[in-house]
């Protein structure tokens, strides 16, 4: 029996959701040309690279991913969690710039 798996076309905007803007990520952007974004939980490094290149039109050198765990939070006597997410730190070729307001 042949295994019929079809490649599913994924929209680049479904893979990359929002930029993460903190003091640390801004320093990485300015000094090391690295950009930090939230990505879909099921996205792999190849999909993230292709999506970032398609959206911003730059050459991606390296992609590092981190699964950020959910945090327990408490308000008064009620407890809950802040959702976890997956983030990607994307290294872009030197001399290229990315505008994260797209």
Secondary structure, 3 states (H helix, E strand, C coil): CCCCCCCCCCCHHHHEEEECCCHHHHHHHHHHCEEEEEECCCCCHHHHHHHHHHHHCCCEEEEEEEEECCEEEEECCEEEEECCEEEEEEEECCCCCCCCCC
